[in-house]
Amino acid sequence: MQSAAYVGDRTITVDEAEAVAPGPGEVQVAVAYVGICGTDLHILHGAMDARVSLPAVIGHEMSGTIAVLGEGVADWSVGDAVTVMPLAWDGTCPACLAGHQHICQNLDFVGIDSPGALQGRWNVRADLLVALPEGLSLEHAALVEPVAVAVHDVRRSGLGAGDRVVVLGGGPIGVLIAVVARDAGAEVLLGEPDAGRRAAAEALGFDCTDPTSGNLTDTVEAWTGGAGADVVFEVSGAPSAVLAATDIARVRGTVVVVAIHPQPRPVNLQRVFWRELTIVGARVYERTDFERSVELLHAGVVPADALITQVVPLTEVAEAFHTLEQGRAMKILVDCRAGA
């Protein structure tokens, strides 16, 4: 089979590898599609070298079918269509004991801390599998993981029908948050400086604005009758967006921090105090978020075809990373089937 690995120095290689039989409690998945995300780009850029073991087979947004069952695996059959919730927790740390296993203090994020899906055959623990319904294409199902991120973010926000919501950042996760929030009944304004991404979001029916134009606060105040947004999602990772998020939230509004910030950012605590704002962190997802994500994709709520810019074979994965680095795609899927 073929597998793609990050080998350091901003380099991804594709090599031949021998498939190994799954161990007890594992299944071997014939990987169909793998999505490349911002975290994968962070890995390529060396920002996560302290976590990955080289050569690192990465990839955690995926779909596929079960090819081989390991010893002791029940309730699954060869040929079942699946995706993987790539979180393995220890069950013993304070976070796990408090019921927050998805943010275990010793979390193994599969595809980062341990081998991922950018390979023809992937051995993974059976308890991490999530079933896919008949009628949901494997191509669309590769979006289950990023949609689950958006579902979790929206659930953490506590937003309700009729709320005015601002999403700062129009990349894949920002657009998916907008989609999930709209499905929950919210009115959404998306802030994105890139004209191409704004156009793509507008084509999906969203109102958009350029948050770097200098009039974001005025725009939000006009949109909300001077009240401010009920919920603001900071998805861009830009320092200016962190400051803007508190400026545009209403009295007792909520700011949800979604982006992974590589270093501490200035926050306007005077504004947090003055308007009694709530700041919420939103990281990864829980199984209920994955299950809801599958439902939204299956129902066609998520505009999967509009979000998938292109599909490339595993042999072209390095070029796909370069395309994403240049900001020339929303979501690229890697077709791993020929490498099985």
C-alpha positions as CSV (number, residue, x, y, z in Angstrom):
1,M,0.0,0.0,0.0
2,Q,1.0,3.7,-0.2
3,S,1.3,6.1,2.7
4,A,2.1,9.8,3.0
5,A,4.2,11.0,5.8
6,Y,5.5,14.3,7.2
7,V,9.3,13.8,7.4
8,G,10.3,17.3,8.7
9,D,11.7,20.3,6.9
10,R,8.2,21.2,5.4
11,T,8.3,18.0,3.4
12,I,5.6,15.3,2.7
13,T,6.7,12.1,1.0
14,V,4.7,9.2,-0.4
15,D,6.2,5.7,-0.1
16,E,5.2,2.1,-0.3
17,A,4.5,0.4,3.0
18,E,3.3,-3.1,4.0
19,A,-0.1,-3.3,5.6
20,V,0.0,-4.9,9.0
21,A,-2.8,-7.0,10.4
22,P,-5.0,-5.2,13.0
23,G,-4.4,-6.0,16.6
24,P,-6.9,-7.2,19.2
25,G,-9.8,-4.6,19.5
26,E,-8.7,-2.9,16.2
27,V,-10.1,-2.9,12.7
28,Q,-8.3,-2.3,9.5
29,V,-10.0,0.5,7.4
30,A,-9.6,0.7,3.7
31,V,-9.3,4.5,3.6
32,A,-11.3,6.2,0.9
33,Y,-10.9,10.0,1.4
34,V,-8.9,12.2,3.8
35,G,-9.4,15.9,4.2
36,I,-6.4,18.2,4.8
37,C,-7.0,20.9,7.4
38,G,-5.3,23.8,9.1
39,T,-3.8,21.6,11.8
40,D,-2.1,19.5,9.1
41,L,-0.6,22.7,7.7
42,H,0.7,23.5,11.2
43,I,2.4,20.1,11.2
44,L,3.9,20.7,7.8
45,H,5.3,24.0,8.9
46,G,7.0,22.4,11.9
47,A,4.8,24.1,14.5
48,M,4.0,20.7,16.1
49,D,7.3,18.9,15.9
50,A,7.3,18.5,19.6
51,R,4.2,16.2,19.3
52,V,4.7,14.2,16.1
53,S,7.2,11.3,15.7
54,L,9.0,11.4,12.4
55,P,8.2,10.1,9.9
56,A,4.6,10.9,10.8
57,V,1.6,9.5,8.8
58,I,-0.9,12.3,9.6
59,G,-4.6,12.9,8.6
60,H,-7.7,12.8,10.8
61,E,-10.6,13.9,8.6
62,M,-11.5,10.7,6.8
63,S,-14.0,8.1,5.5
64,G,-13.6,4.5,4.5
65,T,-14.8,0.9,4.8
66,I,-13.8,-1.8,7.2
67,A,-11.5,-4.3,5.4
68,V,-10.4,-6.6,8.3
69,L,-11.6,-7.2,11.8
70,G,-9.1,-7.7,14.6
71,E,-9.5,-10.3,17.4
72,G,-12.4,-9.6,19.7
73,V,-14.1,-7.0,17.6
74,A,-17.9,-7.4,17.6
75,D,-20.8,-5.2,16.3
76,W,-18.9,-4.4,13.1
77,S,-18.7,-6.1,9.8
78,V,-16.3,-6.1,6.9
79,G,-17.6,-3.6,4.3
80,D,-19.2,-1.3,6.9
81,A,-18.8,2.4,5.9
82,V,-17.2,4.3,8.8
83,T,-15.4,7.4,9.9
84,V,-13.2,7.8,12.9
85,M,-13.5,10.1,15.9
86,P,-9.8,10.5,16.4
87,L,-9.6,11.1,20.1
88,A,-8.1,8.5,22.5
89,W,-8.2,9.4,26.2
90,D,-6.7,7.7,29.3
91,G,-9.8,7.7,31.4
92,T,-7.8,8.4,34.6
93,C,-6.8,12.1,34.5
94,P,-8.9,14.8,36.4
95,A,-10.5,15.9,33.2
96,C,-11.6,12.4,32.2
97,L,-12.9,11.7,35.8
98,A,-14.9,14.9,35.6
99,G,-16.6,13.7,32.4
100,H,-14.5,15.7,29.9
101,Q,-12.7,12.9,28.2
102,H,-12.6,14.7,24.8
103,I,-10.1,17.2,26.4
104,C,-8.2,14.6,28.4
105,Q,-5.0,16.0,29.9
106,N,-3.1,13.2,28.2
107,L,-5.1,13.1,25.0
108,D,-3.9,11.1,22.0
109,F,-5.2,13.0,19.0
110,V,-5.0,10.3,16.4
111,G,-3.4,11.5,13.2
112,I,-1.1,13.9,15.2
113,D,0.1,12.1,18.3
114,S,-0.2,8.7,16.7
115,P,-0.5,7.4,13.1
116,G,-3.3,8.8,11.0
117,A,-5.3,8.2,7.8
118,L,-3.1,9.3,4.9
119,Q,-2.5,5.7,3.9
120,G,-4.3,3.0,1.9
121,R,-5.0,0.8,5.0
122,W,-5.2,2.1,8.5
123,N,-5.4,0.1,11.7
124,V,-7.5,1.9,14.3
125,R,-9.3,1.0,17.6
126,A,-12.8,-0.2,17.0
127,D,-14.2,2.0,19.8
128,L,-13.2,5.1,17.8
129,L,-15.4,4.1,14.8
130,V,-18.5,6.1,13.9
131,A,-21.0,4.4,11.5
132,L,-22.0,6.1,8.3
133,P,-25.6,5.8,7.0
134,E,-26.5,4.3,3.7
135,G,-26.8,7.1,1.1
136,L,-24.1,9.3,2.5
137,S,-21.2,9.3,0.0
138,L,-17.7,8.5,1.3
139,E,-16.6,11.8,-0.3
140,H,-19.0,13.9,1.7
141,A,-18.4,11.7,4.8
142,A,-14.8,12.9,4.8
143,L,-16.2,16.2,6.1
144,V,-17.8,14.6,9.2
145,E,-14.8,15.6,11.5
146,P,-14.7,19.3,10.6
147,V,-18.5,19.5,10.7
148,A,-18.3,18.0,14.2
149,V,-15.9,20.8,15.2
150,A,-18.5,23.3,14.1
151,V,-21.3,21.5,15.9
152,H,-19.3,21.5,19.1
153,D,-18.5,25.2,18.7
154,V,-22.1,26.1,18.2
155,R,-23.2,23.9,21.1
156,R,-20.7,25.5,23.4
157,S,-22.0,28.9,22.5
158,G,-25.5,28.2,23.7
159,L,-26.9,30.3,20.9
160,G,-30.6,30.1,20.2
161,A,-33.1,30.7,17.3
162,G,-33.2,34.4,16.4
163,D,-29.7,35.2,17.8
164,R,-27.5,37.6,15.8
165,V,-24.1,35.8,15.3
166,V,-20.9,37.1,13.9
167,V,-18.3,34.6,12.7
168,L,-14.8,36.1,12.3
169,G,-13.0,34.0,9.7
170,G,-14.3,32.5,6.5
171,G,-12.2,29.4,6.1
172,P,-13.7,25.9,6.2
173,I,-14.4,25.9,9.9
174,G,-15.8,29.4,9.9
175,V,-18.2,28.6,7.1
176,L,-19.2,25.4,8.8
177,I,-20.0,27.2,12.0
178,A,-22.1,29.7,10.0
179,V,-23.9,26.7,8.4
180,V,-24.6,25.0,11.7
181,A,-25.6,28.3,13.4
182,R,-28.0,29.1,10.6
183,D,-29.5,25.6,10.8
184,A,-30.1,26.3,14.6
185,G,-32.1,29.4,13.6
186,A,-29.5,32.1,14.1
187,E,-28.9,35.1,11.8
188,V,-25.3,35.1,10.7
189,L,-22.8,37.7,9.6
190,L,-19.5,36.4,8.4
191,G,-16.3,38.5,8.6
192,E,-13.6,37.6,6.2
193,P,-10.9,39.8,4.6
194,D,-10.3,37.6,1.5
195,A,-12.6,38.6,-1.3
196,G,-12.6,35.2,-2.8
197,R,-13.7,33.5,0.4
198,R,-16.3,36.2,1.0
199,A,-17.7,35.5,-2.5
200,A,-17.9,31.8,-1.7
201,A,-19.7,32.4,1.6
202,E,-22.1,34.8,-0.1
203,A,-22.9,32.2,-2.7
204,L,-24.1,30.0,0.2
205,G,-26.5,32.8,1.2
206,F,-24.5,34.5,4.0
207,D,-24.1,38.2,4.6
208,C,-20.4,39.0,4.7
209,T,-18.2,41.9,5.6
210,D,-14.4,42.7,5.5
211,P,-13.4,43.0,9.2
212,T,-10.2,44.8,8.2
213,S,-12.0,47.6,6.5
214,G,-12.1,49.6,9.7
215,N,-15.9,49.7,10.1
216,L,-16.7,46.3,11.6
217,T,-18.1,47.7,14.9
218,D,-20.2,50.2,12.9
219,T,-21.4,47.4,10.7
220,V,-22.4,45.1,13.6
221,E,-24.1,48.0,15.5
222,A,-26.1,48.9,12.4
223,W,-27.0,45.2,11.9
224,T,-28.1,44.8,15.5
225,G,-29.7,48.1,16.2
226,G,-26.9,49.2,18.4
227,A,-27.0,46.2,20.7
228,G,-24.1,44.1,19.4
229,A,-23.9,40.4,18.5
230,D,-25.4,37.8,20.8
231,V,-22.5,35.4,20.0
232,V,-19.1,36.1,18.3
233,F,-17.0,33.2,17.1
234,E,-13.3,34.0,16.7
235,V,-12.1,31.5,14.1
236,S,-9.4,33.5,12.2
237,G,-6.5,33.3,14.7
238,A,-5.7,37.0,14.0
239,P,-4.8,39.2,16.9
240,S,-7.0,42.0,15.6
241,A,-9.9,39.6,15.6
242,V,-9.5,38.8,19.3
243,L,-9.8,42.5,20.1
244,A,-12.7,43.0,17.7
245,A,-14.6,40.1,19.2
246,T,-15.1,41.8,22.5
247,D,-15.9,45.1,20.8
248,I,-18.8,43.8,18.9
249,A,-20.5,41.5,21.5
250,R,-23.6,42.7,23.2
251,V,-24.2,43.2,26.9
252,R,-23.8,39.7,28.4
253,G,-22.9,38.3,25.0
254,T,-20.7,35.3,24.4
255,V,-17.3,35.2,22.6
256,V,-16.3,31.7,21.5
257,V,-12.6,31.1,20.9
258,V,-12.3,28.5,18.2
259,A,-8.9,29.4,16.5
260,I,-5.7,27.8,17.7
261,H,-3.6,30.8,18.7
262,P,0.2,30.0,18.6
263,Q,0.9,32.5,21.4
264,P,-1.0,34.6,23.9
265,R,-3.1,37.5,22.5
266,P,-4.1,40.8,24.0
267,V,-7.7,40.7,25.2
268,N,-9.8,43.8,26.1
269,L,-10.7,42.8,29.7
270,Q,-12.2,46.3,30.3
271,R,-14.9,45.4,27.6
272,V,-15.4,42.0,29.2
273,F,-16.0,43.7,32.6
274,W,-18.1,46.5,31.3
275,R,-20.5,44.4,29.3
276,E,-20.3,41.3,31.5
277,L,-19.2,39.2,28.6
278,T,-18.7,35.4,28.7
279,I,-15.6,34.0,27.0
280,V,-15.8,30.3,26.1
281,G,-13.1,28.0,24.7
282,A,-14.2,25.4,22.2
283,R,-11.8,22.5,21.4
284,V,-12.4,19.4,19.3
285,Y,-15.8,17.6,19.9
286,E,-17.6,14.8,21.7
287,R,-19.3,11.8,20.2
288,T,-22.7,13.5,20.2
289,D,-21.2,16.2,18.0
290,F,-19.9,13.5,15.6
291,E,-23.3,11.9,15.4
292,R,-25.0,15.2,14.8
293,S,-22.5,16.0,12.1
294,V,-23.4,12.7,10.3
295,E,-27.0,13.7,10.5
296,L,-26.4,17.2,9.0
297,L,-24.4,15.8,6.1
298,H,-26.8,13.0,5.4
299,A,-29.7,15.5,5.4
300,G,-27.9,17.8,2.9
301,V,-27.8,20.7,5.4
302,V,-24.0,21.0,4.9
303,P,-23.2,22.2,1.3
304,A,-20.5,19.6,0.9
305,D,-20.0,19.9,-2.9
306,A,-19.5,23.7,-2.5
307,L,-16.9,23.2,0.2
308,I,-14.8,20.5,-1.5
309,T,-12.6,22.4,-3.9
310,Q,-10.9,19.4,-5.4
311,V,-10.0,15.7,-4.9
312,V,-6.5,14.5,-5.6
313,P,-4.8,11.1,-5.6
314,L,-2.5,10.2,-2.7
315,T,0.5,10.6,-4.9
316,E,-0.3,14.3,-5.3
317,V,-0.7,15.1,-1.6
318,A,2.4,17.3,-1.4
319,E,0.9,19.5,-4.2
320,A,-2.4,19.6,-2.3
321,F,-0.6,21.0,0.8
322,H,1.0,23.7,-1.4
323,T,-2.3,24.7,-2.9
324,L,-3.8,25.1,0.6
325,E,-0.8,27.1,1.8
326,Q,-1.4,29.5,-1.0
327,G,-5.0,30.0,0.0
328,R,-6.3,28.7,-3.3
329,A,-8.7,26.1,-2.0
330,M,-11.4,25.7,0.7
331,K,-11.2,21.9,1.3
332,I,-9.0,19.4,-0.6
333,L,-9.7,15.7,-0.2
334,V,-7.0,13.1,-0.8
335,D,-8.3,9.9,-2.5
336,C,-6.4,7.0,-0.9
337,R,-8.2,4.2,-2.6
338,A,-5.6,3.6,-5.3
339,G,-2.9,3.3,-2.5
340,A,-4.7,0.5,-0.7
